Amino acid sequence: MAKVNDEYPGNISDEKLKEIATQQYQKSETKNYDFPTEIIELPSKGKLYAKDSELSKGTIEMKYMSAKEEDILTNQSYIKNGIVLDKLFKSLIVSNINYNDLLVCDKNAIMIAARILGYGKNYDCKVINPETGDEVKTTIDLTELKEKEVDWSLIKEGVNEFDLQLPMSKKQVKLKIITQNDQNKIDAETKGLKKVKKDAAATTLLKHIIIELDGDSDKSKIRRFVDNELLAIEAREIRKFLRKITPDIDLNIEVPDEETGDTFRSQLNIGVDFFWPDAEI
């Protein structure tokens, strides 16, 4: 047997070699960190990821925020380019995942977890009372936020594909819930369109959501269909269907109105102070 290195035992049985390999694998799976971590549950429960993906476990491990992450949050280049949160999340995620495979709908859970692990569960914010139009100050316990209800019967485990027949044209489309990789492409495309004074965010998103048209996955045909044939009522139907099957964190909150004593329902608006509560950036 050829010599690999000075420590490699040249004369060894297959059984012993298997035993050593198993021990080394188990050792590599045992994680010893110099910082505290928490296991975070993903709204998708991992059901939409390929079964061989680490993300199919439905959880990821994240570390508590440190001064290093505060440096990321104040990096003006990251802020200017709109990538500061992705840089932050990548730094906090300990699990061995491909970040670009992450479903965008799971990122809200990561964002909430990052805030809790950095600055605690209480978030002081301002919301608008929809009945009076008044601005109301409130404190939200982020650990109390619930997951959105979805129709799990429409989700096939390990497959991020959904069939829908459009109501007017009767065309059959296959849809997907976008990943971070898709979002990167969408952002680049919309940025390029803005340079030529064209705002097409809605149709650009649809071009990435629709992955098949009547069984045909040709991207150019899908793009022509979205640009020239897709009716507004059908685009609305696609968005409605996606809301029904997309797991996420429900950011609707019940807020007490100190003046009236009543509560009202509002959308949690996440501002810059969400990750920097004590200073302006």
PyMOL commands that set and color helices and strands:
alter all, ss='L'
color gray80, all
select helices_A, chain A and resi 14-29+54-57+67-73+76-80+84-92+99-101+104-119+142-144+152-154+180-195+201-209+219-228+232-245+272-274
alter helices_A, ss='H'
color red, helices_A
select strands_A, chain A and resi 37-41+59-63+122-128+135-141+162-165+172-175+210-213+252-256+263-267
alter strands_A, ss='S'
color yellow, strands_A
deselect
rebuild
show_as cartoon
